[in-house]
């Protein structure tokens, strides 16, 4: 193994073959060129620590940022082995966590109305997308017929009606979107303020749990805002390709063959844009 690591990296995992321990395999790539650096059979902390200890401390100290999801063992590993690396919590996972809890709250309210109020149940079920949409993208001026509503409505008025059906749902929706808006603004101050305000509101238990996690990871989320160009988006796209490789082959029984296939495909089919980016960083 060569003693070289890029300045910026992304860590992630994917469901692997049955012959690996722990079911999940680890993948990491260059955060700038998006090139896959390696695929490992085990994502658990001990296995990853043994792997990265093969690189010298001097090399590991040169790593500036590592983008990860909120998987705690990755964060502990980075703190231990990459002393100068800033941990970036992937933006998509923050958004996904909030949207998931808003939707779970909606489903909980909806299910409570299944037998009590069928019309309200049907409306909550049909218009679930409005709860996850950016509030600033809702239209408040264009009215047209909506199914399950007698009068013409706008997307904004439909959502406002649905929020009146339950106080906890309304509080959860507002708190969640205040946090998301602060994230869009890349404002740590607004993000922290939104977290503190949400504590005093009657929000869904799941969102309370997520907010506690965000408070614990606040320094890393600040890095998310300070380095908006570094995300796990490219590596998530690679994982989708890996799923396609696995499906086309009707599954793999051997991890080595699966890994080799992933690396071959990733290096054969590289866009001209990515090749150009790689050349630019090599020159720099």
C-alpha angles and dihedrals in degrees: 000000000000116000094237131116128170123245092246127037142175125214126201143141140223138193107275140189124303094249093067123089116245095020093248127089127206127236130181133182144182108278092215106039095025090224114155107245099187146333118222128195096227129048095188119120098246094052093046092047091053090049098049093042085070086074116077120254089243090059093045091050090059092063107105105184138011121193116210142157120248094281103138099211090059091054092048090048093051093049090052102042106026105048097176099039119112112221114230118196106217111253094221092059092052091052092043093052093053095043090049092056094045088052093046089053090051091050091050092052091043093053091050088058096047094099100018102052116007097182092056090045091054093049093049090049097047100045100043093127092067090066091059097042121102104265090224089060094057114106116231099175106048110081123188139146117296123193114252091022122097096204129050114270142185123227088253094052092047091054093045089053092050091050091057090062094076133016095211091051090050093049092046092049094050095044093047095050093046088058092046092049091052088052091052089051090050087228116149090187093055091042093054091044091052090051092051093047092050091058091068096049129086095250132159116284092238092057090048089056092049091049090053089053091049090052090052091049097039096120089054093046087053087058088052089060095041092051104037093161094062112078140138090247095108094046090048087054089051090051089054088055089049090055089051092050090051093047094048090053092046087241135310126254096190121062095204092057091045092050093048091050091051093050094045093050093044092053099040098050104047119148119240089242092059091046089053092049091050092051091050093053092045090054091047 
